Amino acid sequence: MSQVLTDLLAVATFQAGFNTTVVMLGAAALGCAAGAAGTFAMLRRRALVSDAVAHGTLPG
């Protein structure tokens, strides 16, 4: 169990390697951009556009 916690701590502190860091930062940037675009579309009363943006960025 402590090995799992050690691995999670390494990932959370960006010490798990270059690829892991790039993927985490990319996912965070995508989440911020999608949230901003969805919020803007919702405030402009374009509910279907914000729904399409949300489903387009996070398939499923």
mmCIF file of the N, C-alpha and C atoms, coordinates in Angstrom:
data_MODEL
# 
_entry.id   MODEL 
# 
loop_
_atom_site.group_PDB 
_atom_site.id 
_atom_site.type_symbol 
_atom_site.label_atom_id 
_atom_site.label_alt_id 
_atom_site.label_comp_id 
_atom_site.label_asym_id 
_atom_site.label_entity_id 
_atom_site.label_seq_id 
_atom_site.pdbx_PDB_ins_code 
_atom_site.Cartn_x 
_atom_site.Cartn_y 
_atom_site.Cartn_z 
_atom_site.occupancy 
_atom_site.B_iso_or_equiv 
_atom_site.pdbx_formal_charge 
_atom_site.auth_seq_id 
_atom_site.auth_comp_id 
_atom_site.auth_asym_id 
_atom_site.auth_atom_id 
_atom_site.pdbx_PDB_model_num 
ATOM 1   N N  . MET A 1 1  ? 0.819   -1.200 0.000   1.00 0.00 ? 1  MET A N  1 
ATOM 2   C CA . MET A 1 1  ? 0.000   0.000  0.000   1.00 0.00 ? 1  MET A CA 1 
ATOM 3   C C  . MET A 1 1  ? 0.860   1.260  0.000   1.00 0.00 ? 1  MET A C  1 
ATOM 4   N N  . SER A 1 2  ? 1.984   1.232  0.721   1.00 0.00 ? 2  SER A N  1 
ATOM 5   C CA . SER A 1 2  ? 2.816   2.427  0.787   1.00 0.00 ? 2  SER A CA 1 
ATOM 6   C C  . SER A 1 2  ? 3.501   2.705  -0.547  1.00 0.00 ? 2  SER A C  1 
ATOM 7   N N  . GLN A 1 3  ? 3.753   1.662  -1.358  1.00 0.00 ? 3  GLN A N  1 
ATOM 8   C CA . GLN A 1 3  ? 4.339   1.864  -2.690  1.00 0.00 ? 3  GLN A CA 1 
ATOM 9   C C  . GLN A 1 3  ? 3.368   2.626  -3.588  1.00 0.00 ? 3  GLN A C  1 
ATOM 10  N N  . VAL A 1 4  ? 2.084   2.321  -3.468  1.00 0.00 ? 4  VAL A N  1 
ATOM 11  C CA . VAL A 1 4  ? 1.071   3.026  -4.257  1.00 0.00 ? 4  VAL A CA 1 
ATOM 12  C C  . VAL A 1 4  ? 1.029   4.501  -3.860  1.00 0.00 ? 4  VAL A C  1 
ATOM 13  N N  . LEU A 1 5  ? 1.054   4.775  -2.583  1.00 0.00 ? 5  LEU A N  1 
ATOM 14  C CA . LEU A 1 5  ? 1.046   6.163  -2.114  1.00 0.00 ? 5  LEU A CA 1 
ATOM 15  C C  . LEU A 1 5  ? 2.313   6.900  -2.530  1.00 0.00 ? 5  LEU A C  1 
ATOM 16  N N  . THR A 1 6  ? 3.437   6.216  -2.498  1.00 0.00 ? 6  THR A N  1 
ATOM 17  C CA . THR A 1 6  ? 4.689   6.817  -2.937  1.00 0.00 ? 6  THR A CA 1 
ATOM 18  C C  . THR A 1 6  ? 4.635   7.159  -4.416  1.00 0.00 ? 6  THR A C  1 
ATOM 19  N N  . ASP A 1 7  ? 4.086   6.262  -5.237  1.00 0.00 ? 7  ASP A N  1 
ATOM 20  C CA . ASP A 1 7  ? 3.949   6.522  -6.669  1.00 0.00 ? 7  ASP A CA 1 
ATOM 21  C C  . ASP A 1 7  ? 2.995   7.681  -6.941  1.00 0.00 ? 7  ASP A C  1 
ATOM 22  N N  . LEU A 1 8  ? 1.884   7.736  -6.228  1.00 0.00 ? 8  LEU A N  1 
ATOM 23  C CA . LEU A 1 8  ? 0.941   8.841  -6.400  1.00 0.00 ? 8  LEU A CA 1 
ATOM 24  C C  . LEU A 1 8  ? 1.556   10.170 -5.990  1.00 0.00 ? 8  LEU A C  1 
ATOM 25  N N  . LEU A 1 9  ? 2.338   10.173 -4.941  1.00 0.00 ? 9  LEU A N  1 
ATOM 26  C CA . LEU A 1 9  ? 3.015   11.392 -4.514  1.00 0.00 ? 9  LEU A CA 1 
ATOM 27  C C  . LEU A 1 9  ? 4.033   11.844 -5.550  1.00 0.00 ? 9  LEU A C  1 
ATOM 28  N N  . ALA A 1 10 ? 4.734   10.903 -6.165  1.00 0.00 ? 10 ALA A N  1 
ATOM 29  C CA . ALA A 1 10 ? 5.705   11.246 -7.213  1.00 0.00 ? 10 ALA A CA 1 
ATOM 30  C C  . ALA A 1 10 ? 5.001   11.860 -8.416  1.00 0.00 ? 10 ALA A C  1 
ATOM 31  N N  . VAL A 1 11 ? 3.846   11.329 -8.780  1.00 0.00 ? 11 VAL A N  1 
ATOM 32  C CA . VAL A 1 11 ? 3.088   11.883 -9.908  1.00 0.00 ? 11 VAL A CA 1 
ATOM 33  C C  . VAL A 1 11 ? 2.555   13.262 -9.555  1.00 0.00 ? 11 VAL A C  1 
ATOM 34  N N  . ALA A 1 12 ? 2.027   13.435 -8.364  1.00 0.00 ? 12 ALA A N  1 
ATOM 35  C CA . ALA A 1 12 ? 1.434   14.709 -7.954  1.00 0.00 ? 12 ALA A CA 1 
ATOM 36  C C  . ALA A 1 12 ? 2.473   15.822 -7.835  1.00 0.00 ? 12 ALA A C  1 
ATOM 37  N N  . THR A 1 13 ? 3.723   15.473 -7.570  1.00 0.00 ? 13 THR A N  1 
ATOM 38  C CA . THR A 1 13 ? 4.770   16.489 -7.420  1.00 0.00 ? 13 THR A CA 1 
ATOM 39  C C  . THR A 1 13 ? 5.641   16.589 -8.671  1.00 0.00 ? 13 THR A C  1 
ATOM 40  N N  . PHE A 1 14 ? 5.151   16.056 -9.800  1.00 0.00 ? 14 PHE A N  1 
ATOM 41  C CA . PHE A 1 14 ? 5.838   16.150 -11.100 1.00 0.00 ? 14 PHE A CA 1 
ATOM 42  C C  . PHE A 1 14 ? 7.227   15.518 -11.092 1.00 0.00 ? 14 PHE A C  1 
ATOM 43  N N  . GLN A 1 15 ? 7.411   14.436 -10.341 1.00 0.00 ? 15 GLN A N  1 
ATOM 44  C CA . GLN A 1 15 ? 8.700   13.757 -10.300 1.00 0.00 ? 15 GLN A CA 1 
ATOM 45  C C  . GLN A 1 15 ? 8.612   12.364 -10.909 1.00 0.00 ? 15 GLN A C  1 
ATOM 46  N N  . ALA A 1 16 ? 7.568   12.079 -11.670 1.00 0.00 ? 16 ALA A N  1 
ATOM 47  C CA . ALA A 1 16 ? 7.372   10.740 -12.217 1.00 0.00 ? 16 ALA A CA 1 
ATOM 48  C C  . ALA A 1 16 ? 7.916   10.595 -13.624 1.00 0.00 ? 16 ALA A C  1 
ATOM 49  N N  . GLY A 1 17 ? 8.524   11.622 -14.169 1.00 0.00 ? 17 GLY A N  1 
ATOM 50  C CA . GLY A 1 17 ? 9.089   11.541 -15.504 1.00 0.00 ? 17 GLY A CA 1 
ATOM 51  C C  . GLY A 1 17 ? 8.504   12.586 -16.428 1.00 0.00 ? 17 GLY A C  1 
ATOM 52  N N  . PHE A 1 18 ? 9.203   12.779 -17.542 1.00 0.00 ? 18 PHE A N  1 
ATOM 53  C CA . PHE A 1 18 ? 8.817   13.819 -18.489 1.00 0.00 ? 18 PHE A CA 1 
ATOM 54  C C  . PHE A 1 18 ? 7.462   13.543 -19.124 1.00 0.00 ? 18 PHE A C  1 
ATOM 55  N N  . ASN A 1 19 ? 7.207   12.318 -19.579 1.00 0.00 ? 19 ASN A N  1 
ATOM 56  C CA . ASN A 1 19 ? 5.942   12.007 -20.251 1.00 0.00 ? 19 ASN A CA 1 
ATOM 57  C C  . ASN A 1 19 ? 4.748   12.206 -19.330 1.00 0.00 ? 19 ASN A C  1 
ATOM 58  N N  . THR A 1 20 ? 4.877   11.789 -18.100 1.00 0.00 ? 20 THR A N  1 
ATOM 59  C CA . THR A 1 20 ? 3.782   11.955 -17.143 1.00 0.00 ? 20 THR A CA 1 
ATOM 60  C C  . THR A 1 20 ? 3.499   13.431 -16.897 1.00 0.00 ? 20 THR A C  1 
ATOM 61  N N  . THR A 1 21 ? 4.543   14.224 -16.787 1.00 0.00 ? 21 THR A N  1 
ATOM 62  C CA . THR A 1 21 ? 4.380   15.654 -16.564 1.00 0.00 ? 21 THR A CA 1 
ATOM 63  C C  . THR A 1 21 ? 3.691   16.318 -17.750 1.00 0.00 ? 21 THR A C  1 
ATOM 64  N N  . VAL A 1 22 ? 4.107   15.956 -18.966 1.00 0.00 ? 22 VAL A N  1 
ATOM 65  C CA . VAL A 1 22 ? 3.501   16.542 -20.167 1.00 0.00 ? 22 VAL A CA 1 
ATOM 66  C C  . VAL A 1 22 ? 2.028   16.172 -20.261 1.00 0.00 ? 22 VAL A C  1 
ATOM 67  N N  . VAL A 1 23 ? 1.696   14.933 -19.985 1.00 0.00 ? 23 VAL A N  1 
ATOM 68  C CA . VAL A 1 23 ? 0.295   14.492 -20.050 1.00 0.00 ? 23 VAL A CA 1 
ATOM 69  C C  . VAL A 1 23 ? -0.542  15.198 -18.990 1.00 0.00 ? 23 VAL A C  1 
ATOM 70  N N  . MET A 1 24 ? -0.016  15.328 -17.777 1.00 0.00 ? 24 MET A N  1 
ATOM 71  C CA . MET A 1 24 ? -0.768  16.002 -16.718 1.00 0.00 ? 24 MET A CA 1 
ATOM 72  C C  . MET A 1 24 ? -0.992  17.474 -17.032 1.00 0.00 ? 24 MET A C  1 
ATOM 73  N N  . LEU A 1 25 ? 0.029   18.151 -17.532 1.00 0.00 ? 25 LEU A N  1 
ATOM 74  C CA . LEU A 1 25 ? -0.130  19.564 -17.867 1.00 0.00 ? 25 LEU A CA 1 
ATOM 75  C C  . LEU A 1 25 ? -1.058  19.753 -19.066 1.00 0.00 ? 25 LEU A C  1 
ATOM 76  N N  . GLY A 1 26 ? -0.996  18.852 -20.030 1.00 0.00 ? 26 GLY A N  1 
ATOM 77  C CA . GLY A 1 26 ? -1.896  18.922 -21.183 1.00 0.00 ? 26 GLY A CA 1 
ATOM 78  C C  . GLY A 1 26 ? -3.340  18.707 -20.779 1.00 0.00 ? 26 GLY A C  1 
ATOM 79  N N  . ALA A 1 27 ? -3.579  17.743 -19.906 1.00 0.00 ? 27 ALA A N  1 
ATOM 80  C CA . ALA A 1 27 ? -4.942  17.483 -19.440 1.00 0.00 ? 27 ALA A CA 1 
ATOM 81  C C  . ALA A 1 27 ? -5.478  18.668 -18.633 1.00 0.00 ? 27 ALA A C  1 
ATOM 82  N N  . ALA A 1 28 ? -4.609  19.288 -17.832 1.00 0.00 ? 28 ALA A N  1 
ATOM 83  C CA . ALA A 1 28 ? -5.033  20.459 -17.058 1.00 0.00 ? 28 ALA A CA 1 
ATOM 84  C C  . ALA A 1 28 ? -5.353  21.633 -17.980 1.00 0.00 ? 28 ALA A C  1 
ATOM 85  N N  . ALA A 1 29 ? -4.528  21.838 -19.006 1.00 0.00 ? 29 ALA A N  1 
ATOM 86  C CA . ALA A 1 29 ? -4.781  22.929 -19.951 1.00 0.00 ? 29 ALA A CA 1 
ATOM 87  C C  . ALA A 1 29 ? -6.067  22.695 -20.726 1.00 0.00 ? 29 ALA A C  1 
ATOM 88  N N  . LEU A 1 30 ? -6.303  21.460 -21.142 1.00 0.00 ? 30 LEU A N  1 
ATOM 89  C CA . LEU A 1 30 ? -7.535  21.130 -21.850 1.00 0.00 ? 30 LEU A CA 1 
ATOM 90  C C  . LEU A 1 30 ? -8.755  21.347 -20.961 1.00 0.00 ? 30 LEU A C  1 
ATOM 91  N N  . GLY A 1 31 ? -8.653  20.964 -19.709 1.00 0.00 ? 31 GLY A N  1 
ATOM 92  C CA . GLY A 1 31 ? -9.758  21.164 -18.773 1.00 0.00 ? 31 GLY A CA 1 
ATOM 93  C C  . GLY A 1 31 ? -10.064 22.639 -18.552 1.00 0.00 ? 31 GLY A C  1 
ATOM 94  N N  . CYS A 1 32 ? -9.023  23.449 -18.424 1.00 0.00 ? 32 CYS A N  1 
ATOM 95  C CA . CYS A 1 32 ? -9.233  24.898 -18.249 1.00 0.00 ? 32 CYS A CA 1 
ATOM 96  C C  . CYS A 1 32 ? -9.850  25.520 -19.492 1.00 0.00 ? 32 CYS A C  1 
ATOM 97  N N  . ALA A 1 33 ? -9.348  25.144 -20.661 1.00 0.00 ? 33 ALA A N  1 
ATOM 98  C CA . ALA A 1 33 ? -9.875  25.716 -21.904 1.00 0.00 ? 33 ALA A CA 1 
ATOM 99  C C  . ALA A 1 33 ? -11.325 25.299 -22.139 1.00 0.00 ? 33 ALA A C  1 
ATOM 100 N N  . ALA A 1 34 ? -11.627 24.033 -21.895 1.00 0.00 ? 34 ALA A N  1 
ATOM 101 C CA . ALA A 1 34 ? -12.994 23.555 -22.090 1.00 0.00 ? 34 ALA A CA 1 
ATOM 102 C C  . ALA A 1 34 ? -13.950 24.203 -21.084 1.00 0.00 ? 34 ALA A C  1 
ATOM 103 N N  . GLY A 1 35 ? -13.486 24.373 -19.862 1.00 0.00 ? 35 GLY A N  1 
ATOM 104 C CA . GLY A 1 35 ? -14.322 25.033 -18.858 1.00 0.00 ? 35 GLY A CA 1 
ATOM 105 C C  . GLY A 1 35 ? -14.605 26.478 -19.206 1.00 0.00 ? 35 GLY A C  1 
ATOM 106 N N  . ALA A 1 36 ? -13.584 27.178 -19.680 1.00 0.00 ? 36 ALA A N  1 
ATOM 107 C CA . ALA A 1 36 ? -13.770 28.579 -20.066 1.00 0.00 ? 36 ALA A CA 1 
ATOM 108 C C  . ALA A 1 36 ? -14.694 28.696 -21.275 1.00 0.00 ? 36 ALA A C  1 
ATOM 109 N N  . ALA A 1 37 ? -14.496 27.856 -22.277 1.00 0.00 ? 37 ALA A N  1 
ATOM 110 C CA . ALA A 1 37 ? -15.346 27.911 -23.477 1.00 0.00 ? 37 ALA A CA 1 
ATOM 111 C C  . ALA A 1 37 ? -16.788 27.534 -23.147 1.00 0.00 ? 37 ALA A C  1 
ATOM 112 N N  . GLY A 1 38 ? -16.971 26.521 -22.324 1.00 0.00 ? 38 GLY A N  1 
ATOM 113 C CA . GLY A 1 38 ? -18.322 26.106 -21.938 1.00 0.00 ? 38 GLY A CA 1 
ATOM 114 C C  . GLY A 1 38 ? -19.036 27.156 -21.115 1.00 0.00 ? 38 GLY A C  1 
ATOM 115 N N  . THR A 1 39 ? -18.318 27.787 -20.199 1.00 0.00 ? 39 THR A N  1 
ATOM 116 C CA . THR A 1 39 ? -18.908 28.839 -19.380 1.00 0.00 ? 39 THR A CA 1 
ATOM 117 C C  . THR A 1 39 ? -19.292 30.039 -20.235 1.00 0.00 ? 39 THR A C  1 
ATOM 118 N N  . PHE A 1 40 ? -18.405 30.431 -21.152 1.00 0.00 ? 40 PHE A N  1 
ATOM 119 C CA . PHE A 1 40 ? -18.696 31.554 -22.033 1.00 0.00 ? 40 PHE A CA 1 
ATOM 120 C C  . PHE A 1 40 ? -19.933 31.258 -22.887 1.00 0.00 ? 40 PHE A C  1 
ATOM 121 N N  . ALA A 1 41 ? -20.017 30.045 -23.436 1.00 0.00 ? 41 ALA A N  1 
ATOM 122 C CA . ALA A 1 41 ? -21.165 29.694 -24.267 1.00 0.00 ? 41 ALA A CA 1 
ATOM 123 C C  . ALA A 1 41 ? -22.454 29.665 -23.437 1.00 0.00 ? 41 ALA A C  1 
ATOM 124 N N  . MET A 1 42 ? -22.361 29.195 -22.210 1.00 0.00 ? 42 MET A N  1 
ATOM 125 C CA . MET A 1 42 ? -23.553 29.145 -21.358 1.00 0.00 ? 42 MET A CA 1 
ATOM 126 C C  . MET A 1 42 ? -24.007 30.560 -20.980 1.00 0.00 ? 42 MET A C  1 
ATOM 127 N N  . LEU A 1 43 ? -23.068 31.444 -20.698 1.00 0.00 ? 43 LEU A N  1 
ATOM 128 C CA . LEU A 1 43 ? -23.434 32.813 -20.350 1.00 0.00 ? 43 LEU A CA 1 
ATOM 129 C C  . LEU A 1 43 ? -24.008 33.565 -21.546 1.00 0.00 ? 43 LEU A C  1 
ATOM 130 N N  . ARG A 1 44 ? -23.633 33.166 -22.734 1.00 0.00 ? 44 ARG A N  1 
ATOM 131 C CA . ARG A 1 44 ? -24.177 33.792 -23.933 1.00 0.00 ? 44 ARG A CA 1 
ATOM 132 C C  . ARG A 1 44 ? -25.488 33.120 -24.351 1.00 0.00 ? 44 ARG A C  1 
ATOM 133 N N  . ARG A 1 45 ? -26.014 32.272 -23.477 1.00 0.00 ? 45 ARG A N  1 
ATOM 134 C CA . ARG A 1 45 ? -27.276 31.560 -23.683 1.00 0.00 ? 45 ARG A CA 1 
ATOM 135 C C  . ARG A 1 45 ? -27.246 30.668 -24.916 1.00 0.00 ? 45 ARG A C  1 
ATOM 136 N N  . ARG A 1 46 ? -26.131 29.981 -25.088 1.00 0.00 ? 46 ARG A N  1 
ATOM 137 C CA . ARG A 1 46 ? -25.978 29.021 -26.169 1.00 0.00 ? 46 ARG A CA 1 
ATOM 138 C C  . ARG A 1 46 ? -25.812 27.639 -25.523 1.00 0.00 ? 46 ARG A C  1 
ATOM 139 N N  . ALA A 1 47 ? -26.887 27.158 -24.932 1.00 0.00 ? 47 ALA A N  1 
ATOM 140 C CA . ALA A 1 47 ? -26.828 25.926 -24.142 1.00 0.00 ? 47 ALA A CA 1 
ATOM 141 C C  . ALA A 1 47 ? -26.400 24.729 -24.988 1.00 0.00 ? 47 ALA A C  1 
ATOM 142 N N  . LEU A 1 48 ? -26.883 24.622 -26.200 1.00 0.00 ? 48 LEU A N  1 
ATOM 143 C CA . LEU A 1 48 ? -26.513 23.479 -27.028 1.00 0.00 ? 48 LEU A CA 1 
ATOM 144 C C  . LEU A 1 48 ? -25.056 23.543 -27.444 1.00 0.00 ? 48 LEU A C  1 
ATOM 145 N N  . VAL A 1 49 ? -24.537 24.736 -27.670 1.00 0.00 ? 49 VAL A N  1 
ATOM 146 C CA . VAL A 1 49 ? -23.125 24.873 -28.018 1.00 0.00 ? 49 VAL A CA 1 
ATOM 147 C C  . VAL A 1 49 ? -22.255 24.469 -26.842 1.00 0.00 ? 49 VAL A C  1 
ATOM 148 N N  . SER A 1 50 ? -22.609 24.899 -25.642 1.00 0.00 ? 50 SER A N  1 
ATOM 149 C CA . SER A 1 50 ? -21.804 24.524 -24.481 1.00 0.00 ? 50 SER A CA 1 
ATOM 150 C C  . SER A 1 50 ? -21.872 23.025 -24.232 1.00 0.00 ? 50 SER A C  1 
ATOM 151 N N  . ASP A 1 51 ? -23.014 22.412 -24.491 1.00 0.00 ? 51 ASP A N  1 
ATOM 152 C CA . ASP A 1 51 ? -23.137 20.961 -24.360 1.00 0.00 ? 51 ASP A CA 1 
ATOM 153 C C  . ASP A 1 51 ? -22.279 20.262 -25.404 1.00 0.00 ? 51 ASP A C  1 
ATOM 154 N N  . ALA A 1 52 ? -22.253 20.776 -26.615 1.00 0.00 ? 52 ALA A N  1 
ATOM 155 C CA . ALA A 1 52 ? -21.434 20.184 -27.674 1.00 0.00 ? 52 ALA A CA 1 
ATOM 156 C C  . ALA A 1 52 ? -19.955 20.328 -27.364 1.00 0.00 ? 52 ALA A C  1 
ATOM 157 N N  . VAL A 1 53 ? -19.549 21.480 -26.817 1.00 0.00 ? 53 VAL A N  1 
ATOM 158 C CA . VAL A 1 53 ? -18.155 21.685 -26.446 1.00 0.00 ? 53 VAL A CA 1 
ATOM 159 C C  . VAL A 1 53 ? -17.763 20.696 -25.344 1.00 0.00 ? 53 VAL A C  1 
ATOM 160 N N  . ALA A 1 54 ? -18.622 20.522 -24.375 1.00 0.00 ? 54 ALA A N  1 
ATOM 161 C CA . ALA A 1 54 ? -18.314 19.606 -23.278 1.00 0.00 ? 54 ALA A CA 1 
ATOM 162 C C  . ALA A 1 54 ? -18.179 18.170 -23.779 1.00 0.00 ? 54 ALA A C  1 
ATOM 163 N N  . HIS A 1 55 ? -19.071 17.747 -24.645 1.00 0.00 ? 55 HIS A N  1 
ATOM 164 C CA . HIS A 1 55 ? -18.994 16.378 -25.146 1.00 0.00 ? 55 HIS A CA 1 
ATOM 165 C C  . HIS A 1 55 ? -17.901 16.214 -26.199 1.00 0.00 ? 55 HIS A C  1 
ATOM 166 N N  . GLY A 1 56 ? -17.553 17.286 -26.855 1.00 0.00 ? 56 GLY A N  1 
ATOM 167 C CA . GLY A 1 56 ? -16.480 17.208 -27.847 1.00 0.00 ? 56 GLY A CA 1 
ATOM 168 C C  . GLY A 1 56 ? -15.101 17.086 -27.201 1.00 0.00 ? 56 GLY A C  1 
ATOM 169 N N  . THR A 1 57 ? -14.927 17.710 -26.045 1.00 0.00 ? 57 THR A N  1 
ATOM 170 C CA . THR A 1 57 ? -13.634 17.654 -25.378 1.00 0.00 ? 57 THR A CA 1 
ATOM 171 C C  . THR A 1 57 ? -13.492 16.440 -24.483 1.00 0.00 ? 57 THR A C  1 
ATOM 172 N N  . LEU A 1 58 ? -14.576 15.923 -23.985 1.00 0.00 ? 58 LEU A N  1 
ATOM 173 C CA . LEU A 1 58 ? -14.535 14.750 -23.134 1.00 0.00 ? 58 LEU A CA 1 
ATOM 174 C C  . LEU A 1 58 ? -15.482 13.705 -23.721 1.00 0.00 ? 58 LEU A C  1 
ATOM 175 N N  . PRO A 1 59 ? -14.991 12.900 -24.652 1.00 0.00 ? 59 PRO A N  1 
ATOM 176 C CA . PRO A 1 59 ? -15.882 11.942 -25.344 1.00 0.00 ? 59 PRO A CA 1 
ATOM 177 C C  . PRO A 1 59 ? -16.608 11.021 -24.370 1.00 0.00 ? 59 PRO A C  1 
ATOM 178 N N  . GLY A 1 60 ? -17.833 10.779 -24.680 1.00 0.00 ? 60 GLY A N  1 
ATOM 179 C CA . GLY A 1 60 ? -18.606 9.861  -23.853 1.00 0.00 ? 60 GLY A CA 1 
ATOM 180 C C  . GLY A 1 60 ? -19.765 10.577 -23.312 1.00 0.00 ? 60 GLY A C  1 
# 
